[in-house]
Amino acid sequence: MPSRGLHFVEVSRQKALEHSMGAVLVGSLVALFLSGAVWMQVFLYIQLYPRDRPRIKFMVFLVWVLDTIHSAMAITANWQYLILHFGDWDIIDSITWSIATTVALTALITFFVHCFFIHRIHTLSRQNLYIAVPLVALALVRLVSALISTSEMIRLNSFAQFVYRYDYVFTIGLSTAASLDILIAGALCYFLRRGRSGFSGMDKIVDAITLYTIENGLLTCITTVVSLICWVSMPTNLIFLGLHFAISKLYANSLLATLNARKSLLNKSQGSSAERDHPLPILFPDSFQRRTDFRSQWSHTRSQGETGTRLEVNIQKTVERDIEIEPNSAFPLVVSPASPPTTGSQTNIDVVKSPQGSFLAE
């Protein structure tokens, strides 16, 4: 009988170890993999945008440093749990200073990324403060709740005590982050779709940016929501923490991928097919391209059916020009027709200033 009870205790400890230290280990490995993607995005940014605005360069550098420190804290946590306290079962309930620090670092990276996209909404909405200010307020709530969680984790040094006293603070932080992802993605999509010009070339770019925004927002939102669900439903283990490690990496990659996509989108909007052009840092579904091609072919067939058979001579004029983009321009650049299209001729395009092109800003 005593041996059976001892066996039950050992199995319970093994399960607790798997759901706590195992989750921290796996989450750290995934986070380090995503951190490698952040480094790759940073090096790509340095190569593509050596003359970018100083404030954007500073933001990229700051996010890069915070992400590197976050990875170092994740490694330190695994060393403390699995090496220094090997065989110590009481460490499962202990909150190390490195674990608490990762919560604050995740909140800081999330705050900077949210503010970056809120600034874009502010530009697209033509400086509408009624939209931007509430979003900034929510971002501050998420940051403050995470900082409170970090300080209390360090003070209590116990997961059980933290869950008992301050679980609602951590819940507010994750809930606010997920809500902000949905609101930011929705606002960006709304203002981008509202800025459609009616010309197929530019509308394709707007469609691509819209799809790009939705995919980035969904990725970070789903990860945050899953971490929140694990936190609420399983507060006695650390599965939520393993998912929480990946959140900051996804936000950093979302920011850097958006910045690196500007040159490619700008070249596409100008009809450029330069050899140095690089693909977008995201894989768009093939179905999106097929829908776009089918829509163009259907429109062309319909126009032929309505006009009937006719002989038409098109005079095509190609104009090559070098455009120097001003990095500190107050407004980004988009493509717009210089004159209304006429039958049998191609319309030349000029570059004009418009808030709808904020994703193409250099």
KAQUIQUI-V708616 format. One record per helix or strand of 3 or more residues. SS is the DSSP state (H for helix, E for strand). FROM is the first residue (numbers start at 1). LEN is the number of residues. Records with the same first field share a line. If there is no record, write none. Layout:
SS = FROM-LEN ; FROM-LEN
//
This chain:
H = 2-47 ; 54-31 ; 89-5 ; 97-28 ; 129-28 ; 159-36 ; 200-34 ; 239-22 ; 262-8 ; 286-22 ; 355-6
E = 333-5 ; 349-5
//
